Amino acid sequence: MVLLAKAAFGLAGTLVLAGAYAFHEGVIRIDVDEYRSGGSHVHLWVPAAAVPMAMHFVPSKHMRYASEPSREALPVLHAIIKELKKYPDADFVEVVDHDQHVRMRTHEGKLQIDVDARDEKVHVLCPLSTIEDLTTQLEKRGPAA
């Protein structure tokens, strides 16, 4: 009985540590709600640490193919993300129109994009460190410049 309790405690501790590691960088959140006939409602929450980790398993030929169209923009994107990290809470773009509101900002070290329109709402929240990791991996594993 004691052995079973120790095994259960060890398993529970491992799950807690794995969960803490998975969520240490935060969460990538994507919410899309379309308010029209046949519209979609998509709500996706993914541990931010899982995305760069999963990219290590993508074959090199697929990474080169994916990064080819953005090869010239990757260094610029990488530099922009590094600069955005200096402004953890700042509004960058806000557009208010008669039927829509678009806002891009950093909030607590995350890039936040909100689009509120008459027929849809889109909200994206992604840690800047995750975007930086992704651009770094695409630069390193992409085609040579």
The first five atom37 places (N, CA, C, CB, O) and aatype in JSON, in Angstrom:
{
  "aatype": [12, 19, 10, 10, 0, 11, 0, 0, 13, 7, 10, 0, 7, 16, 10, 19, 10, 0, 7, 0, 18, 0, 13, 8, 6, 7, 19, 9, 1, 9, 3, 19, 3, 6, 18, 1, 15, 7, 7, 15, 8, 19, 8, 10, 17, 19, 14, 0, 0, 0, 19, 14, 12, 0, 12, 8, 13, 19, 14, 15, 11, 8, 12, 1, 18, 0, 15, 6, 14, 15, 1, 6, 0, 10, 14, 19, 10, 8, 0, 9, 9, 11, 6, 10, 11, 11, 18, 14, 3, 0, 3, 13, 19, 6, 19, 19, 3, 8, 3, 5, 8, 19, 1, 12, 1, 16, 8, 6, 7, 11, 10, 5, 9, 3, 19, 3, 0, 1, 3, 6, 11, 19, 8, 19, 10, 4, 14, 10, 15, 16, 9, 6, 3, 10, 16, 16, 5, 10, 6, 11, 1, 7, 14, 0, 0],
  "atom_mask": [
    [1, 1, 1, 1, 1],
    [1, 1, 1, 1, 1],
    [1, 1, 1, 1, 1],
    [1, 1, 1, 1, 1],
    [1, 1, 1, 1, 1],
    [1, 1, 1, 1, 1],
    [1, 1, 1, 1, 1],
    [1, 1, 1, 1, 1],
    [1, 1, 1, 1, 1],
    [1, 1, 1, 0, 1],
    [1, 1, 1, 1, 1],
    [1, 1, 1, 1, 1],
    [1, 1, 1, 0, 1],
    [1, 1, 1, 1, 1],
    [1, 1, 1, 1, 1],
    [1, 1, 1, 1, 1],
    [1, 1, 1, 1, 1],
    [1, 1, 1, 1, 1],
    [1, 1, 1, 0, 1],
    [1, 1, 1, 1, 1],
    [1, 1, 1, 1, 1],
    [1, 1, 1, 1, 1],
    [1, 1, 1, 1, 1],
    [1, 1, 1, 1, 1],
    [1, 1, 1, 1, 1],
    [1, 1, 1, 0, 1],
    [1, 1, 1, 1, 1],
    [1, 1, 1, 1, 1],
    [1, 1, 1, 1, 1],
    [1, 1, 1, 1, 1],
    [1, 1, 1, 1, 1],
    [1, 1, 1, 1, 1],
    [1, 1, 1, 1, 1],
    [1, 1, 1, 1, 1],
    [1, 1, 1, 1, 1],
    [1, 1, 1, 1, 1],
    [1, 1, 1, 1, 1],
    [1, 1, 1, 0, 1],
    [1, 1, 1, 0, 1],
    [1, 1, 1, 1, 1],
    [1, 1, 1, 1, 1],
    [1, 1, 1, 1, 1],
    [1, 1, 1, 1, 1],
    [1, 1, 1, 1, 1],
    [1, 1, 1, 1, 1],
    [1, 1, 1, 1, 1],
    [1, 1, 1, 1, 1],
    [1, 1, 1, 1, 1],
    [1, 1, 1, 1, 1],
    [1, 1, 1, 1, 1],
    [1, 1, 1, 1, 1],
    [1, 1, 1, 1, 1],
    [1, 1, 1, 1, 1],
    [1, 1, 1, 1, 1],
    [1, 1, 1, 1, 1],
    [1, 1, 1, 1, 1],
    [1, 1, 1, 1, 1],
    [1, 1, 1, 1, 1],
    [1, 1, 1, 1, 1],
    [1, 1, 1, 1, 1],
    [1, 1, 1, 1, 1],
    [1, 1, 1, 1, 1],
    [1, 1, 1, 1, 1],
    [1, 1, 1, 1, 1],
    [1, 1, 1, 1, 1],
    [1, 1, 1, 1, 1],
    [1, 1, 1, 1, 1],
    [1, 1, 1, 1, 1],
    [1, 1, 1, 1, 1],
    [1, 1, 1, 1, 1],
    [1, 1, 1, 1, 1],
    [1, 1, 1, 1, 1],
    [1, 1, 1, 1, 1],
    [1, 1, 1, 1, 1],
    [1, 1, 1, 1, 1],
    [1, 1, 1, 1, 1],
    [1, 1, 1, 1, 1],
    [1, 1, 1, 1, 1],
    [1, 1, 1, 1, 1],
    [1, 1, 1, 1, 1],
    [1, 1, 1, 1, 1],
    [1, 1, 1, 1, 1],
    [1, 1, 1, 1, 1],
    [1, 1, 1, 1, 1],
    [1, 1, 1, 1, 1],
    [1, 1, 1, 1, 1],
    [1, 1, 1, 1, 1],
    [1, 1, 1, 1, 1],
    [1, 1, 1, 1, 1],
    [1, 1, 1, 1, 1],
    [1, 1, 1, 1, 1],
    [1, 1, 1, 1, 1],
    [1, 1, 1, 1, 1],
    [1, 1, 1, 1, 1],
    [1, 1, 1, 1, 1],
    [1, 1, 1, 1, 1],
    [1, 1, 1, 1, 1],
    [1, 1, 1, 1, 1],
    [1, 1, 1, 1, 1],
    [1, 1, 1, 1, 1],
    [1, 1, 1, 1, 1],
    [1, 1, 1, 1, 1],
    [1, 1, 1, 1, 1],
    [1, 1, 1, 1, 1],
    [1, 1, 1, 1, 1],
    [1, 1, 1, 1, 1],
    [1, 1, 1, 1, 1],
    [1, 1, 1, 1, 1],
    [1, 1, 1, 0, 1],
    [1, 1, 1, 1, 1],
    [1, 1, 1, 1, 1],
    [1, 1, 1, 1, 1],
    [1, 1, 1, 1, 1],
    [1, 1, 1, 1, 1],
    [1, 1, 1, 1, 1],
    [1, 1, 1, 1, 1],
    [1, 1, 1, 1, 1],
    [1, 1, 1, 1, 1],
    [1, 1, 1, 1, 1],
    [1, 1, 1, 1, 1],
    [1, 1, 1, 1, 1],
    [1, 1, 1, 1, 1],
    [1, 1, 1, 1, 1],
    [1, 1, 1, 1, 1],
    [1, 1, 1, 1, 1],
    [1, 1, 1, 1, 1],
    [1, 1, 1, 1, 1],
    [1, 1, 1, 1, 1],
    [1, 1, 1, 1, 1],
    [1, 1, 1, 1, 1],
    [1, 1, 1, 1, 1],
    [1, 1, 1, 1, 1],
    [1, 1, 1, 1, 1],
    [1, 1, 1, 1, 1],
    [1, 1, 1, 1, 1],
    [1, 1, 1, 1, 1],
    [1, 1, 1, 1, 1],
    [1, 1, 1, 1, 1],
    [1, 1, 1, 1, 1],
    [1, 1, 1, 1, 1],
    [1, 1, 1, 1, 1],
    [1, 1, 1, 0, 1],
    [1, 1, 1, 1, 1],
    [1, 1, 1, 1, 1],
    [1, 1, 1, 1, 1]
  ],
  "atom_positions": [
    [[0.81, -1.19, 0.0], [0.0, 0.0, 0.0], [0.86, 1.26, 0.0], [-0.93, -0.01, 1.2], [0.58, 2.22, -0.72]],
    [[1.92, 1.25, 0.81], [2.83, 2.4, 0.89], [3.53, 2.58, -0.45], [3.87, 2.21, 2.03], [3.73, 3.71, -0.9]],
    [[3.9, 1.49, -1.09], [4.56, 1.55, -2.39], [3.64, 2.17, -3.44], [5.01, 0.16, -2.83], [4.08, 2.97, -4.26]],
    [[2.37, 1.79, -3.41], [1.39, 2.36, -4.34], [1.22, 3.86, -4.1], [0.04, 1.63, -4.2], [1.11, 4.62, -5.06]],
    [[1.18, 4.28, -2.85], [1.05, 5.7, -2.52], [2.27, 6.48, -3.0], [0.86, 5.89, -0.99], [2.13, 7.58, -3.52]],
    [[3.46, 5.91, -2.83], [4.69, 6.57, -3.3], [4.7, 6.7, -4.82], [5.93, 5.79, -2.82], [5.11, 7.73, -5.36]],
    [[4.24, 5.66, -5.51], [4.18, 5.71, -6.97], [3.17, 6.77, -7.43], [3.79, 4.33, -7.55], [3.45, 7.52, -8.37]],
    [[2.03, 6.84, -6.77], [1.02, 7.84, -7.12], [1.55, 9.24, -6.85], [-0.28, 7.61, -6.34], [1.34, 10.15, -7.65]],
    [[2.23, 9.41, -5.73], [2.81, 10.72, -5.39], [3.88, 11.1, -6.4], [3.4, 10.7, -3.97], [3.95, 12.26, -6.83]],
    [[4.72, 10.15, -6.79], [5.76, 10.42, -7.79], [5.16, 10.79, -9.14], [0.0, 0.0, 0.0], [5.66, 11.7, -9.8]],
    [[4.11, 10.1, -9.56], [3.44, 10.39, -10.82], [2.79, 11.78, -10.77], [2.39, 9.32, -11.13], [2.89, 12.55, -11.73]],
    [[2.13, 12.08, -9.66], [1.48, 13.39, -9.51], [2.53, 14.5, -9.55], [0.67, 13.46, -8.2], [2.32, 15.53, -10.19]],
    [[3.65, 14.3, -8.86], [4.73, 15.3, -8.87], [5.3, 15.52, -10.27], [0.0, 0.0, 0.0], [5.58, 16.65, -10.66]],
    [[5.46, 14.44, -11.0], [5.97, 14.53, -12.37], [5.0, 15.3, -13.25], [6.21, 13.13, -12.95], [5.41, 16.14, -14.05]],
    [[3.72, 15.02, -13.12], [2.71, 15.74, -13.91], [2.68, 17.22, -13.57], [1.32, 15.13, -13.68], [2.55, 18.05, -14.47]],
    [[2.82, 17.57, -12.3], [2.84, 18.97, -11.9], [4.07, 19.67, -12.49], [2.85, 19.1, -10.36], [3.95, 20.77, -13.02]],
    [[5.23, 19.04, -12.41], [6.45, 19.64, -12.97], [6.36, 19.77, -14.49], [7.67, 18.81, -12.59], [6.78, 20.78, -15.05]],
    [[5.82, 18.76, -15.15], [5.68, 18.83, -16.61], [4.71, 19.95, -16.99], [5.18, 17.48, -17.17], [4.95, 20.67, -17.95]],
    [[3.63, 20.09, -16.25], [2.67, 21.16, -16.51], [3.28, 22.53, -16.26], [0.0, 0.0, 0.0], [3.07, 23.47, -17.04]],
    [[4.05, 22.65, -15.19], [4.7, 23.93, -14.89], [5.7, 24.29, -15.98], [5.41, 23.88, -13.53], [5.78, 25.45, -16.39]],
    [[6.46, 23.31, -16.47], [7.4, 23.58, -17.55], [6.68, 23.98, -18.83], [8.28, 22.36, -17.8], [7.08, 24.92, -19.52]],
    [[5.62, 23.27, -19.15], [4.89, 23.53, -20.39], [4.29, 24.94, -20.4], [3.78, 22.5, -20.59], [4.2, 25.56, -21.45]],
    [[3.89, 25.43, -19.25], [3.23, 26.73, -19.18], [4.13, 27.85, -18.67], [2.02, 26.63, -18.31], [3.64, 28.95, -18.42]],
    [[5.43, 27.6, -18.5], [6.3, 28.64, -17.94], [6.44, 29.86, -18.83], [7.67, 28.07, -17.67], [6.67, 30.95, -18.32]],
    [[6.3, 29.71, -20.12], [6.36, 30.86, -21.03], [4.99, 31.46, -21.28], [6.99, 30.45, -22.34], [4.88, 32.5, -21.93]],
    [[3.97, 30.84, -20.79], [2.63, 31.35, -21.0], [1.88, 30.52, -22.02], [0.0, 0.0, 0.0], [2.21, 29.37, -22.29]],
    [[0.85, 31.13, -22.56], [-0.06, 30.44, -23.46], [-0.23, 31.26, -24.73], [-1.42, 30.19, -22.78], [-0.32, 32.48, -24.68]],
    [[-0.27, 30.56, -25.85], [-0.66, 31.19, -27.11], [-2.17, 31.01, -27.19], [0.1, 30.56, -28.37], [-2.68, 29.89, -27.11]],
    [[-2.87, 32.12, -27.35], [-4.33, 32.06, -27.37], [-4.85, 32.62, -28.69], [-4.94, 32.83, -26.17], [-4.49, 33.73, -29.08]],
    [[-5.66, 31.86, -29.36], [-6.3, 32.31, -30.61], [-7.79, 32.07, -30.46], [-5.71, 31.55, -31.87], [-8.24, 30.94, -30.27]],
    [[-8.55, 33.15, -30.55], [-10.01, 33.07, -30.47], [-10.59, 33.71, -31.72], [-10.55, 33.76, -29.18], [-10.31, 34.88, -32.01]],
    [[-11.4, 32.97, -32.46], [-12.06, 33.49, -33.66], [-13.54, 33.16, -33.55], [-11.44, 32.87, -34.98], [-13.93, 32.0, -33.4]],
    [[-14.36, 34.2, -33.63], [-15.81, 34.03, -33.61], [-16.4, 34.76, -34.81], [-16.43, 34.57, -32.28], [-16.26, 35.97, -34.93]],
    [[-17.05, 34.01, -35.69], [-17.71, 34.58, -36.86], [-19.2, 34.58, -36.6], [-17.36, 33.79, -38.16], [-19.8, 33.54, -36.33]],
    [[-19.8, 35.76, -36.71], [-21.23, 35.9, -36.44], [-21.98, 36.04, -37.76], [-21.5, 37.12, -35.53], [-22.55, 37.09, -38.06]],
    [[-21.98, 34.96, -38.53], [-22.71, 34.92, -39.79], [-23.19, 33.49, -39.99], [-21.82, 35.41, -40.99], [-22.78, 32.58, -39.27]],
    [[-24.03, 33.3, -40.95], [-24.55, 31.97, -41.22], [-23.4, 31.03, -41.59], [-25.62, 32.01, -42.34], [-22.65, 31.32, -42.53]],
    [[-23.26, 29.93, -40.89], [-22.18, 28.98, -41.15], [-20.85, 29.41, -40.58], [0.0, 0.0, 0.0], [-19.82, 28.8, -40.88]],
    [[-20.85, 30.45, -39.75], [-19.6, 30.97, -39.19], [-18.96, 30.0, -38.22], [0.0, 0.0, 0.0], [-19.61, 29.09, -37.69]],
    [[-17.68, 30.2, -37.99], [-16.91, 29.32, -37.11], [-16.67, 29.98, -35.76], [-15.57, 28.95, -37.76], [-16.68, 31.21, -35.63]],
    [[-16.47, 29.15, -34.78], [-16.06, 29.6, -33.46], [-14.88, 28.72, -33.06], [-17.25, 29.51, -32.4], [-15.05, 27.55, -32.7]],
    [[-13.7, 29.29, -33.13], [-12.48, 28.54, -32.84], [-11.8, 29.19, -31.64], [-11.52, 28.51, -34.09], [-11.56, 30.39, -31.63]],
    [[-11.49, 28.38, -30.65], [-10.8, 28.85, -29.46], [-9.66, 27.87, -29.21], [-11.76, 28.97, -28.22], [-9.89, 26.72, -28.83]],
    [[-8.45, 28.33, -29.41], [-7.27, 27.47, -29.32], [-6.31, 28.05, -28.29], [-6.58, 27.32, -30.69], [-5.88, 29.2, -28.41]],
    [[-5.98, 27.27, -27.3], [-5.02, 27.65, -26.28], [-3.92, 26.59, -26.29], [-5.69, 27.79, -24.86], [-4.19, 25.4, -26.1]],
    [[-2.69, 27.03, -26.5], [-1.56, 26.1, -26.6], [-0.44, 26.61, -25.69], [-1.06, 25.97, -28.08], [-0.16, 27.8, -25.68]],
    [[0.2, 25.73, -24.92], [1.35, 26.18, -24.14], [2.42, 26.75, -25.09], [1.93, 25.01, -23.29], [2.81, 26.1, -26.06]],
    [[2.88, 27.95, -24.79], [3.83, 28.62, -25.69], [5.13, 27.83, -25.84], [4.14, 30.02, -25.17], [5.76, 27.87, -26.9]],
    [[5.54, 27.14, -24.82], [6.79, 26.36, -24.89], [6.67, 25.18, -25.84], [7.18, 25.87, -23.5], [7.68, 24.67, -26.31]],
    [[5.45, 24.73, -26.12], [5.27, 23.56, -26.97], [5.58, 23.83, -28.43], [3.87, 23.05, -26.83], [6.01, 22.93, -29.15]],
    [[5.36, 25.06, -28.9], [5.52, 25.36, -30.32], [6.99, 25.3, -30.76], [4.95, 26.73, -30.63], [7.3, 24.58, -31.7]],
    [[7.91, 26.05, -30.1], [9.32, 25.93, -30.51], [9.87, 24.51, -30.31], [10.17, 26.92, -29.74], [10.71, 24.05, -31.07]],
    [[9.38, 23.84, -29.27], [9.82, 22.47, -29.01], [9.38, 21.55, -30.15], [9.27, 21.96, -27.66], [10.15, 20.7, -30.6]],
    [[8.15, 21.71, -30.61], [7.64, 20.88, -31.69], [8.37, 21.14, -33.0], [6.16, 21.12, -31.88], [8.5, 20.24, -33.83]],
    [[8.86, 22.36, -33.19], [9.57, 22.68, -34.43], [10.88, 21.9, -34.57], [9.86, 24.17, -34.5], [11.38, 21.73, -35.69]],
    [[11.43, 21.43, -33.47], [12.66, 20.63, -33.53], [12.41, 19.28, -34.21], [13.22, 20.4, -32.12], [13.35, 18.63, -34.67]],
    [[11.16, 18.87, -34.28], [10.83, 17.59, -34.89], [10.43, 17.72, -36.36], [9.72, 16.93, -34.12], [10.17, 16.71, -37.02]],
    [[10.38, 18.95, -36.86], [10.03, 19.16, -38.27], [11.27, 18.86, -39.11], [9.5, 20.64, -38.51], [12.34, 19.4, -38.82]],
    [[11.16, 18.03, -40.14], [12.31, 17.72, -40.99], [12.89, 18.99, -41.63], [11.92, 16.72, -42.09], [12.16, 19.92, -41.96]],
    [[14.21, 19.01, -41.78], [14.91, 20.19, -42.3], [14.39, 20.64, -43.65], [16.39, 19.91, -42.39], [14.28, 21.84, -43.9]],
    [[14.07, 19.69, -44.54], [13.61, 20.1, -45.87], [12.3, 20.86, -45.79], [13.45, 18.88, -46.78], [12.06, 21.77, -46.59]],
    [[11.44, 20.51, -44.83], [10.18, 21.22, -44.66], [10.4, 22.61, -44.03], [9.22, 20.39, -43.8], [9.7, 23.57, -44.36]],
    [[11.37, 22.7, -43.13], [11.7, 24.0, -42.53], [12.27, 24.94, -43.59], [12.72, 23.83, -41.37], [11.93, 26.12, -43.62]],
    [[13.12, 24.42, -44.46], [13.67, 25.27, -45.54], [12.56, 25.74, -46.46], [14.74, 24.49, -46.36], [12.54, 26.9, -46.86]],
    [[11.64, 24.85, -46.79], [10.52, 25.2, -47.67], [9.62, 26.26, -47.01], [9.7, 23.94, -48.01], [9.16, 27.19, -47.67]],
    [[9.38, 26.11, -45.71], [8.51, 27.05, -44.99], [9.16, 28.42, -44.84], [8.16, 26.5, -43.62], [8.46, 29.43, -44.88]],
    [[10.47, 28.46, -44.68], [11.13, 29.74, -44.44], [11.55, 30.45, -45.73], [12.34, 29.53, -43.56], [11.88, 31.63, -45.68]],
    [[11.54, 29.77, -46.86], [11.97, 30.37, -48.13], [11.22, 31.67, -48.47], [11.78, 29.38, -49.24], [11.87, 32.67, -48.77]],
    [[9.87, 31.69, -48.44], [9.17, 32.92, -48.81], [9.46, 34.1, -47.87], [7.68, 32.66, -48.84], [9.34, 35.25, -48.28]],
    [[9.84, 33.81, -46.63], [10.06, 34.88, -45.66], [11.53, 35.11, -45.33], [9.31, 34.57, -44.39], [11.85, 35.79, -44.35]],
    [[12.43, 34.56, -46.13], [13.86, 34.61, -45.84], [14.35, 36.03, -45.59], [14.65, 33.99, -46.97], [15.07, 36.28, -44.62]],
    [[13.96, 36.98, -46.47], [14.45, 38.34, -46.32], [13.79, 39.06, -45.15], [14.22, 39.12, -47.59], [14.39, 39.97, -44.57]],
    [[12.58, 38.67, -44.79], [11.86, 39.36, -43.71], [12.23, 38.84, -42.32], [10.38, 39.21, -43.93], [12.01, 39.54, -41.33]],
    [[12.79, 37.63, -42.23], [13.08, 37.05, -40.92], [14.03, 37.89, -40.07], [13.66, 35.68, -41.1], [13.74, 38.1, -38.89]],
    [[15.15, 38.39, -40.61], [16.01, 39.23, -39.76], [15.31, 40.5, -39.28], [17.27, 39.61, -40.53], [15.52, 40.95, -38.15]],
    [[14.47, 41.07, -40.13], [13.73, 42.27, -39.74], [12.72, 41.92, -38.64], [13.0, 42.9, -40.96], [12.61, 42.65, -37.65]],
    [[12.0, 40.82, -38.81], [11.04, 40.39, -37.8], [11.74, 40.1, -36.49], [10.27, 39.15, -38.29], [11.24, 40.46, -35.42]],
    [[12.88, 39.45, -36.55], [13.66, 39.14, -35.35], [14.05, 40.43, -34.63], [14.92, 38.32, -35.71], [13.94, 40.51, -33.41]],
    [[14.5, 41.44, -35.38], [14.89, 42.72, -34.78], [13.67, 43.44, -34.18], [15.56, 43.62, -35.83], [13.77, 44.04, -33.11]],
    [[12.54, 43.37, -34.86], [11.32, 44.01, -34.34], [10.9, 43.37, -33.02], [10.17, 43.91, -35.37], [10.54, 44.07, -32.08]],
    [[10.94, 42.06, -32.97], [10.54, 41.37, -31.73], [11.48, 41.73, -30.59], [10.52, 39.83, -31.95], [11.04, 41.94, -29.46]],
    [[12.78, 41.8, -30.87], [13.74, 42.2, -29.82], [13.41, 43.59, -29.3], [15.19, 42.15, -30.36], [13.5, 43.85, -28.1]],
    [[13.04, 44.5, -30.2], [12.69, 45.86, -29.78], [11.36, 45.88, -29.03], [12.63, 46.79, -30.99], [11.22, 46.61, -28.05]],
    [[10.39, 45.1, -29.48], [9.1, 45.06, -28.8], [9.24, 44.57, -27.36], [8.13, 44.17, -29.56], [8.48, 44.98, -26.48]],
    [[10.2, 43.69, -27.12], [10.42, 43.17, -25.77], [10.84, 44.29, -24.81], [11.47, 42.07, -25.79], [10.71, 44.13, -23.59]],
    [[11.34, 45.39, -25.34], [11.72, 46.54, -24.5], [10.5, 47.32, -24.04], [12.67, 47.46, -25.27], [10.59, 48.15, -23.13]],
    [[9.35, 47.07, -24.67], [8.11, 47.75, -24.35], [7.04, 46.72, -23.99], [7.64, 48.65, -25.53], [6.18, 46.42, -24.82]],
    [[7.09, 46.18, -22.77], [6.18, 45.08, -22.43], [4.71, 45.47, -22.38], [6.58, 44.51, -21.11], [3.84, 44.6, -22.48]],
    [[4.4, 46.76, -22.23], [3.01, 47.22, -22.19], [2.89, 48.52, -22.98], [2.53, 47.42, -20.72], [3.06, 49.61, -22.43]],
    [[2.61, 48.39, -24.27], [2.51, 49.57, -25.12], [1.51, 49.33, -26.24], [3.88, 49.95, -25.7], [1.42, 48.23, -26.78]],
    [[0.77, 50.38, -26.58], [-0.14, 50.33, -27.73], [0.62, 50.78, -28.96], [-1.41, 51.21, -27.5], [1.31, 51.8, -28.92]],
    [[0.5, 50.05, -30.07], [1.21, 50.39, -31.29], [0.27, 50.8, -32.42], [2.05, 49.23, -31.73], [0.57, 51.75, -33.15]],
    [[-0.82, 50.12, -32.58], [-1.76, 50.43, -33.65], [-3.16, 50.34, -33.07], [-1.59, 49.46, -34.87], [-3.51, 49.39, -32.37]],
    [[-3.96, 51.35, -33.37], [-5.37, 51.29, -33.01], [-6.15, 52.0, -34.1], [-5.64, 51.94, -31.6], [-5.92, 53.18, -34.38]],
    [[-7.05, 51.27, -34.71], [-7.89, 51.8, -35.78], [-9.34, 51.62, -35.37], [-7.58, 51.09, -37.15], [-9.79, 50.51, -35.09]],
    [[-10.05, 52.72, -35.34], [-11.47, 52.67, -35.02], [-12.23, 53.17, -36.25], [-11.81, 53.53, -33.74], [-12.07, 54.32, -36.67]],
    [[-13.03, 52.3, -36.79], [-13.84, 52.61, -37.97], [-15.3, 52.54, -37.53], [-13.54, 51.63, -39.17], [-15.58, 52.17, -36.39]],
    [[-16.22, 52.88, -38.42], [-17.63, 52.86, -38.04], [-18.14, 51.48, -37.64], [-18.45, 53.39, -39.17], [-19.07, 51.38, -36.85]],
    [[-17.55, 50.4, -38.17], [-18.04, 49.06, -37.81], [-16.94, 48.1, -37.38], [-18.77, 48.48, -38.97], [-17.19, 46.9, -37.26]],
    [[-15.73, 48.61, -37.14], [-14.68, 47.72, -36.64], [-13.67, 48.47, -35.79], [-13.97, 47.03, -37.81], [-13.5, 49.68, -35.9]],
    [[-13.01, 47.7, -34.96], [-11.98, 48.23, -34.07], [-10.81, 47.25, -34.11], [-12.53, 48.41, -32.59], [-10.97, 46.08, -33.79]],
    [[-9.63, 47.73, -34.5], [-8.43, 46.91, -34.59], [-7.39, 47.5, -33.64], [-7.87, 46.85, -36.06], [-7.18, 48.71, -33.6]],
    [[-6.76, 46.62, -32.88], [-5.77, 47.09, -31.91], [-4.61, 46.1, -31.86], [-6.4, 47.25, -30.5], [-4.81, 44.9, -31.74]],
    [[-3.4, 46.64, -31.97], [-2.18, 45.84, -31.8], [-1.37, 46.46, -30.69], [-1.34, 45.77, -33.14], [-1.13, 47.67, -30.67]],
    [[-0.96, 45.63, -29.76], [-0.18, 46.14, -28.64], [0.61, 45.02, -27.99], [-1.09, 46.81, -27.6], [0.42, 43.84, -28.29]],
    [[1.5, 45.41, -27.11], [2.14, 44.43, -26.25], [1.5, 44.58, -24.88], [3.7, 44.63, -26.19], [1.22, 45.68, -24.42]],
    [[1.27, 43.45, -24.25], [0.66, 43.44, -22.92], [1.34, 42.36, -22.1], [-0.88, 43.2, -23.0], [1.22, 41.17, -22.39]],
    [[2.03, 42.77, -21.07], [2.75, 41.84, -20.18], [3.7, 40.94, -20.95], [1.75, 40.99, -19.39], [3.79, 39.75, -20.68]],
    [[4.41, 41.52, -21.94], [5.4, 40.76, -22.7], [4.82, 39.86, -23.78], [0.0, 0.0, 0.0], [5.5, 38.97, -24.29]],
    [[3.56, 40.09, -24.12], [2.91, 39.29, -25.17], [2.42, 40.22, -26.27], [1.74, 38.46, -24.58], [2.01, 41.35, -26.0]],
    [[2.45, 39.74, -27.5], [1.87, 40.47, -28.61], [0.37, 40.18, -28.6], [2.53, 40.08, -29.98], [-0.04, 39.02, -28.6]],
    [[-0.43, 41.24, -28.59], [-1.87, 41.07, -28.54], [-2.47, 41.78, -29.75], [-2.46, 41.64, -27.21], [-2.21, 42.96, -29.99]],
    [[-3.27, 41.05, -30.5], [-3.97, 41.59, -31.66], [-5.45, 41.32, -31.47], [-3.44, 40.96, -33.01], [-5.87, 40.18, -31.29]],
    [[-6.24, 42.39, -31.5], [-7.68, 42.28, -31.32], [-8.39, 42.93, -32.5], [-8.13, 42.93, -29.98], [-8.1, 44.07, -32.85]],
    [[-9.31, 42.21, -33.09], [-10.14, 42.73, -34.18], [-11.59, 42.49, -33.79], [-9.79, 42.06, -35.57], [-12.03, 41.35, -33.66]],
    [[-12.31, 43.58, -33.61], [-13.74, 43.5, -33.3], [-14.49, 44.15, -34.45], [-14.08, 44.19, -31.92], [-14.45, 45.36, -34.64]],
    [[-15.17, 43.33, -35.21], [-15.97, 43.82, -36.33], [-17.42, 43.38, -36.14], [-15.4, 43.28, -37.69], [-17.73, 42.6, -35.24]],
    [[-18.28, 43.89, -36.98], [-19.7, 43.59, -36.87], [-19.96, 42.09, -36.99], [-20.48, 44.34, -37.95], [-20.79, 41.55, -36.25]],
    [[-19.26, 41.41, -37.9], [-19.55, 40.0, -38.16], [-18.51, 39.03, -37.64], [-19.7, 39.8, -39.62], [-18.64, 37.82, -37.82]],
    [[-17.46, 39.54, -36.99], [-16.46, 38.63, -36.43], [-15.63, 39.31, -35.35], [-15.55, 38.11, -37.52], [-15.49, 40.53, -35.31]],
    [[-15.08, 38.48, -34.5], [-14.13, 38.91, -33.48], [-12.94, 37.97, -33.55], [-14.78, 38.93, -32.05], [-13.1, 36.75, -33.56]],
    [[-11.74, 38.56, -33.59], [-10.51, 37.77, -33.62], [-9.59, 38.32, -32.54], [-9.83, 37.82, -35.04], [-9.33, 39.52, -32.49]],
    [[-9.11, 37.44, -31.68], [-8.19, 37.84, -30.62], [-7.02, 36.86, -30.63], [-8.91, 37.86, -29.23], [-7.2, 35.65, -30.56]],
    [[-5.81, 37.42, -30.71], [-4.59, 36.61, -30.71], [-3.68, 37.14, -29.62], [-3.87, 36.64, -32.11], [-3.48, 38.35, -29.51]],
    [[-3.12, 36.25, -28.83], [-2.2, 36.61, -27.76], [-1.04, 35.62, -27.81], [-2.9, 36.61, -26.36], [-1.25, 34.41, -27.68]],
    [[0.18, 36.12, -27.99], [1.34, 35.24, -28.11], [2.54, 35.87, -27.42], [1.66, 34.94, -29.6], [2.84, 37.03, -27.67]],
    [[3.23, 35.13, -26.54], [4.42, 35.67, -25.9], [5.48, 36.08, -26.93], [5.0, 34.65, -24.92], [5.74, 35.35, -27.89]],
    [[6.08, 37.24, -26.72], [7.12, 37.72, -27.63], [8.31, 36.76, -27.66], [7.59, 39.13, -27.23], [8.95, 36.6, -28.69]],
    [[8.6, 36.12, -26.53], [9.72, 35.18, -26.49], [9.48, 33.99, -27.41], [9.96, 34.7, -25.05], [10.42, 33.45, -27.98]],
    [[8.24, 33.57, -27.55], [7.91, 32.47, -28.45], [8.12, 32.88, -29.9], [6.46, 32.01, -28.24], [8.68, 32.11, -30.69]],
    [[7.68, 34.08, -30.26], [7.88, 34.57, -31.63], [9.37, 34.7, -31.92], [7.17, 35.94, -31.84], [9.82, 34.39, -33.02]],
    [[10.12, 35.17, -30.93], [11.57, 35.29, -31.11], [12.21, 33.92, -31.32], [12.21, 35.99, -29.88], [13.08, 33.76, -32.19]],
    [[11.79, 32.93, -30.55], [12.31, 31.56, -30.72], [11.99, 31.02, -32.12], [11.72, 30.62, -29.65], [12.84, 30.41, -32.76]],
    [[10.78, 31.26, -32.58], [10.37, 30.77, -33.9], [11.19, 31.43, -35.01], [8.88, 31.03, -34.13], [11.66, 30.75, -35.92]],
    [[11.37, 32.75, -34.94], [12.15, 33.42, -35.99], [13.6, 32.96, -35.96], [12.08, 34.94, -35.82], [14.21, 32.82, -37.01]],
    [[14.15, 32.74, -34.79], [15.52, 32.25, -34.66], [15.65, 30.88, -35.3], [15.95, 32.19, -33.19], [16.6, 30.62, -36.05]],
    [[14.71, 29.99, -35.02], [14.77, 28.64, -35.6], [14.62, 28.68, -37.12], [13.68, 27.76, -34.99], [15.31, 27.96, -37.84]],
    [[13.71, 29.53, -37.61], [13.53, 29.62, -39.06], [14.78, 30.2, -39.73], [12.29, 30.47, -39.4], [15.13, 29.78, -40.82]],
    [[15.44, 31.16, -39.09], [16.68, 31.73, -39.63], [17.79, 30.68, -39.68], [17.12, 32.93, -38.79], [18.51, 30.58, -40.67]],
    [[17.92, 29.91, -38.6], [18.99, 28.92, -38.51], [18.77, 27.74, -39.44], [19.13, 28.41, -37.09], [19.72, 27.23, -40.04]],
    [[17.52, 27.29, -39.57], [17.25, 26.08, -40.33], [16.75, 26.35, -41.73], [16.25, 25.24, -39.59], [16.51, 25.42, -42.5]],
    [[16.58, 27.63, -42.08], [16.11, 27.98, -43.41], [17.23, 27.91, -44.44], [0.0, 0.0, 0.0], [18.36, 27.57, -44.1]],
    [[16.91, 28.24, -45.68], [17.94, 28.21, -46.73], [18.99, 29.29, -46.49], [17.31, 28.4, -48.13], [18.69, 30.34, -45.92]],
    [[20.19, 29.03, -46.93], [21.27, 30.0, -46.76], [20.95, 31.25, -47.58], [22.65, 29.4, -47.19], [20.41, 31.17, -48.68]],
    [[21.31, 32.4, -47.02], [21.01, 33.68, -47.69], [21.88, 33.89, -48.9], [21.18, 34.86, -46.73], [21.77, 34.9, -49.58]]
  ]
}
